[in-house]
Amino acid sequence: MQRHVQHKRVTSEAWQHAAALAAVLIVAALAGACSKRDDTVTQAAKADVAQGVPAPTLEQTKAIAEQAYIYGFPMIAAYKAMHGASRSKSSTEPCLSGCLPNRHTRG
């Protein structure tokens, strides 16, 4: 004996209602999470305001970012060159990574 199950066809209107409900729930969850700002960054900002320490201006923030880039770029470039030299099969540069076997030297 087989049971016949009738499936209800889900209309586009039902999908729209489900999507709207999901969107409302997501927005409510995000709003609840954002309103509860008690992380360390917020605590530090509140402490700075209480002590009278001003937040950096846009120009100061841009200057800090530029200085960080100038400081960090040579290190990243050197790492990239050393990594490339240690991995390149046809490299003429000496092995700088302790000459450990790598994927190019294995038969």
C-alpha positions in Angstrom: 0.0 0.0 0.0 1.5 3.3 -1.1 0.7 6.5 0.5 0.0 9.4 -1.8 1.3 12.6 -0.4 0.1 15.8 -1.9 2.7 18.5 -2.1 1.5 22.0 -1.9 3.0 24.2 -4.5 4.9 27.1 -3.0 3.9 30.3 -4.7 6.2 33.2 -5.4 4.1 35.2 -2.9 5.1 32.7 -0.1 8.7 33.0 -1.1 8.5 36.8 -0.9 7.0 36.6 2.5 9.7 34.2 3.7 12.4 36.4 2.2 11.0 39.4 3.9 10.8 37.6 7.2 14.4 36.4 6.9 15.5 40.0 6.0 13.7 41.4 9.1 15.3 38.8 11.3 18.8 39.5 10.0 18.4 43.2 10.4 17.1 42.8 13.9 20.0 40.5 14.8 22.6 42.9 13.4 20.9 45.9 15.0 21.0 44.1 18.3 24.7 43.2 17.9 25.7 46.7 16.9 23.9 48.4 19.7 25.9 46.4 22.2 29.2 48.0 21.7 31.3 47.0 24.7 34.4 45.8 22.9 38.0 46.8 23.7 38.1 49.4 20.9 35.0 51.1 22.2 36.2 51.0 25.7 39.5 52.6 24.6 37.7 55.3 22.7 35.6 56.1 25.7 38.7 56.3 27.9 40.4 58.6 25.5 37.3 60.9 25.4 37.2 60.9 29.2 40.9 61.8 29.4 40.5 64.5 26.7 42.6 62.7 24.0 41.2 63.8 20.6 40.6 61.3 17.8 43.0 61.7 14.8 41.7 63.8 12.0 41.3 62.5 8.4 44.6 64.1 7.4 46.4 62.5 10.4 44.9 59.1 9.6 46.1 59.4 5.9 49.6 60.4 7.1 49.7 57.4 9.5 48.6 55.0 6.7 51.3 56.5 4.4 54.0 56.1 7.0 52.9 52.5 7.6 53.1 51.7 3.9 56.5 53.3 3.6 57.7 51.3 6.6 56.2 48.0 5.6 56.7 47.9 1.8 60.5 47.1 1.9 59.9 44.1 4.2 57.2 42.7 2.0 59.2 43.2 -1.1 62.3 41.5 0.4 60.2 38.6 1.6 58.6 38.2 -1.9 62.1 38.2 -3.5 63.5 35.7 -1.1 60.5 33.4 -1.4 60.6 33.6 -5.1 64.3 32.8 -5.2 64.0 29.8 -2.9 61.1 28.4 -5.0 62.3 29.2 -8.5 63.8 26.2 -10.4 65.7 28.4 -12.8 66.9 30.9 -10.3 70.6 32.0 -10.5 70.5 33.5 -7.0 71.9 31.4 -4.1 69.5 29.5 -1.9 68.5 31.7 1.0 66.2 29.4 2.8 68.6 26.8 4.1 68.6 24.9 0.8 65.9 22.6 2.0 64.3 20.4 -0.7 61.3 22.1 -2.3 58.7 21.1 -4.8 61.0 21.8 -7.8 63.9 19.7 -6.7 62.0 16.5 -6.0 62.1 14.0 -8.9 
